[in-house]
């Protein structure tokens, strides 16, 4: 099982939107995906509560950070991919979450404000000894600020070569429990490409394992 932690110490960077789109795109390829929402706002869980079907999955309730190692171990027996959404401006416990990951994905909007706020997130990833990747979000890929952001991030680390552009459909998706992968338009291509690049980065396609759960929440063990 691969574990992805999404974190940005800057609010509004697109962590939760990125989380559900990556999860839905991975599930669309046949992988069994579990999501955890460690953000007290529980936006990822609110999205999932509105979603039809059973993939991607969530537990009946999200664990405390102290329970995370046991949850990850149990999930590894049943799932191909674990995605953990975390809050902005979080305490140092986020370091412990990052330590269980294969990759920390750092969403960054194409803006000077977001670039200036990167230091705190990078400090946490470094303290955790975690490999991180930047994901440019809410961007107009034709704009100068997008190119400038890409150039700056490349100097700081690896950038996922598939941004998550600004789409009006993302706002609708939160209210309907849908995702880019459920669209027939550009958003579908966006998230398919994003997941493909992430999958390649974590070194290959995981083997899908059969697992059934009720919408009320997956159970481990």
N, C-alpha and C positions, 0 to 999 in steps of 0.2 A: 504494500500500500504506500502511496505517496501522500505527503501532507503539505498543503499550502497554507501559509498564514498571510492574511492581508492586513497590512497595518500602514497607517499614516498618522503622524501626530498632528497633522493639519486637518481640521474638520472640512467636510464638503469635497474631499478629493475623489470620491467615487468608490470607496472600499466596498460598500454593500452592493451597489449596482454591479461592480466587477465580480463580486463573490457569486451572486446568483447567476450571472451570465456564464461564468466559467463552469460552474456546477452543472447548469442545464446543458451546456454544449458538450461537456464530458459525458453526461448521462445519455445524450442523444447518440453517442457512438457506441453505446451498449455497456458502459462502465457503471458499476454500482457506486454511488456517490453519497457520502454523508457530510452534512454541513453542521457546524457548531456556531452559535452566535454568542460571543462573550461581551458584546456591547450592551450595557444596561438599557439602551433605547429599544433593543430587540427588533430593529427594522427588518433584518433578514428573516426573522421568524414571522413577522407580520406578513411579509411577502409570501412566505411558504404557506401560511395559514390560508391564503387566498388562492393557492395554486391547486389545480385539479391534477389527479394522478398521484403516484407515489415516488417519482424520481424528479429531482434529487430528494434525499431523505433527511429527516432530522430526528433527534431523540425526543422523548416525551417532554423533557425539560433539559436545558443546557447545564453542563456541569460547572462546579467550582473549579478554579485553577488548580487547586490541590489534588483534584480528582483526575486531572488531564492525563497524566502518564498511564493510568489504568484504562482510561477511556480509549486512548490511542492504541494501546496493546490489544484491547478487545476488538476495536474496530478493524484492526489489521487482519483479523480472522474472517471478516465478513465483507469488507469493502475494498474497492480498488483505489479510491481517492477520498481524502478527508480535506475539507476546506474550512478554515477557521477565520471568522470575521471578528475583528477586535475594535475597541473604541479609540477615538482620538484623545489626545491629552491624557493618556493612560499612565498609571503608576508603573513602577519598575517590574511588576509581575508580568508585564508583557514580554520581558526577556525570557521568562520561563516558558511562555507559550512559543516563542520563536525557537527555542532550543529543540522542540519536538518536530520541527519542520524540515522538509527537504529544500524548500525555498520560501523566503519571505518576499511577497510581491508588494511593492510600494507604489500605489497609484499616485500620480502627480498630474495635476491640471497644468495645461500650458499657460502658465502665468508666473510673473516675477514673484508674487506673494507666495505661491506654493514652493518655488525653488528656494526662496529665502528660509522657508520653514523646514527644509529637508534635514537639517543638522540633527535635530532631536531624534528623528526616526533612524537615521544612520547610526547614531550613537547606540541605540538600543540593539540594532542588528549586530553591531560590532561586539557589544557586550555579550550577546548570545552566541557569538561565533557562527552566525547563520549566513548562508549565501542569500543575497538579495538580488532582485531584479526590479527595474523600474517599468511601470506601465503608464503611458501617457493617456490621460482620460479627457473627455469633454472637449476634444480638440477639433479645430478646423485644420485638417492636414495640409491645406493649401496656403495657410497663413504664415507670415514671417515669424510670429511668436511660437508657432509649432516647431519650425525649423530651429529657432534659437534654443528652445527647450530641449529638443533632441540633441543638439550639439553640446549643451551644458551637461545633460545627464550622461552622455557618452564618456565625458571626462571623469565622472564619478563612479561609473560601474556599467553593468550590462543592461541594455534596454530591450524589452520584448519588442521585436520588429512587427508588431501588429497593434496599433493604438486602438482605443475604444472611443471612437469619435462621438461628438455630441449628436444625439438623435432625440427627437421629440417623443419617440416611442418608449424611451426608457422611463419617462414619467408615468405613462399609461401602464407600463408593465408592473410597476409597484402596486398600483391599485387593482390590477387584475390577476396578479400571480403569474404573469407570463414573462417571457424573456426574448432576447434577440433571436434565439434559435427557433422560437415559435412563429417568427415573422417570415414572410416570403420576400422581404425586401433587402435593403442594404445592411440592416442590422444583423440579419442572419449571416451574411458573409463576414461581417465584422467579428462576430463571436466564434464562428467556425475557425477563422484564421487565428484568432487569439488562442483558442484552445490547442490548435495544432502546433503552434510555436511553443507553448508552455509544455506540451507533451514531449516534443522533441528535446526541449531543454532538460527535462528530468529523465532523459535517457530511455526513451522507448515507451511503447504502449503497454499498459498493464493488462494482465489477463483478467477478463471479466469473470466474476463468480456469481452464481445464482443466489439471490436473496430476496425474500418477500417480506413486506411489512405493511401494517395498516397505516392509514393516513394519520391516525392518532399519535404516531411517533414510533420510530424504529426502536428495537430492543437489542441490546448487545448480550451475547452469551447464550 
